Amino acid sequence: MRRTVFNEDHEAFRETLRDFIAKEVVPVFPSWEQQGHPDRDFYRRLGELGVLGIQVPEEYGGGGEPSFKFNAVVMEEAARAGVSFGGHSVHSNLILPYLLAYATEEQKRRWLPGFAAGDLMTAIAMTEPGTGSDLAGMRTTARLSADGGHYVLNGAKTFITGGALADLVLVVCRTSPPDPDDRRAGLSILCVESASEGFVVGRKLDKIGLKSSDTAELSFTDVRVPAANLLGEEGQGFAHLTHNLPQERLTIALGSTAAATAAVRFATAYVKERTVFGKPVAAFQNTKFVLAECAAETEAAQTFADRALELNDAGELSVADAAKAKLFCTEVAGRVIDKCLQLHGGYGYMTEYPIARLYADTRVSRIYGGTNEVMKTIIAKSLGL
């Protein structure tokens, strides 16, 4: 089906980005996977291209583009080439909405120019060793000093994407004791500079996929955080997170759909070239039927994701609709990529083939951003169940 979400500007951006990826990312991508992250200067290169600051207002050095569609193009082109941009997605797609919605004017002037240029990379620290999707159960604390000038932060976080290279980390913490009647109350977001005394980057976690994206454990021991680095209102952290989670889940839905589309493309090309029993794998009826199923499912996911993208741009993407998009698109991607890997036979299990990386990279999409089981709970609540 003909897609209608993109215009000529998006397609021109796509061509520029596709050329950039082919020349500057694909040749060095294996080295990024080995070292666990892109070279730091790569993010500055993305800044020069305007990729990091697409949605950053012009007065802070960005492109001033309100639409999320250019971000979607970045995800699609990276998947098409079988690569990823390390911590880019968290930086541009997940964290920027928090800064735009809740940062003060002074904070925006302090952080956004570097954010757009790639000089200031960011991460967000929500998950704790004993707390995953249950954000209300977190134990990291921050106490305001007697003079009100700074917070004292203590605790630990894990599974923090981009945490090893980040210059500024948005840390979700408890600024008041838990309320038995409202576990979500008392959470706040502090923007913590990684150079702060007591801030320690611990283990860099070894994942089965997303090898080019650093994921780390972080710990905070009596870290002094200026009160001026409080993001939004004290005690309203959970509400702030809830406000921005739909775009995070849309990002996962879009990325998963792009991965499924790329998988069908890779598998189709492979079965035309690979011969078995004297004829191309593509000549077998099973191959044709499997790819037909994959193409139909991927098309359905793409239509769903595109609709969610339009709703997000209109400010109408609800928490439940974002959960539906994440649930459906990630489940489709899991099925499609598995089938496409199977069509590669033994070579599909070799990491030199992009289908193998897609298989490993996509598995986490059903876990992060809220597990798919949590998505089902959200959707059920929207049905009055």
Secondary structure, 3 states (H helix, E strand, C coil): CCCCCCCHHHHHHHHHHHHHHHHHCHHHHHHHHHHCCCCHHHHHHHHHHCCCCCCCCHHHCCCCCCCCHHHHHHHHHHHHHCCCCCCHHHHHHHHHHHHHHHCCHHHHHHHHHHHHHCCCCEEEECCECCECCCHHHCCCEEEECCCCCEEEEEEEEEEEECCCCCCEEEEEEECCCCECCECCCCEEEEEEECCCCCEEEEEECCCCCCCCCCEEEEEEEEEEEEHHHEECCCCEHHHHHHHHHHHHHHHHHHHHHHHHHHHHHHHHHHHHHCEECCEEHHHCHHHHHHHHHHHHHHHHHHHHHHHHHHHHHCCCCCHHHHHHHHHHHHHHHHHHHHHHHHHCHHHHHCCCCHHHHHHHHHHHHHCCCCCHHHHHHHHHHHCCC
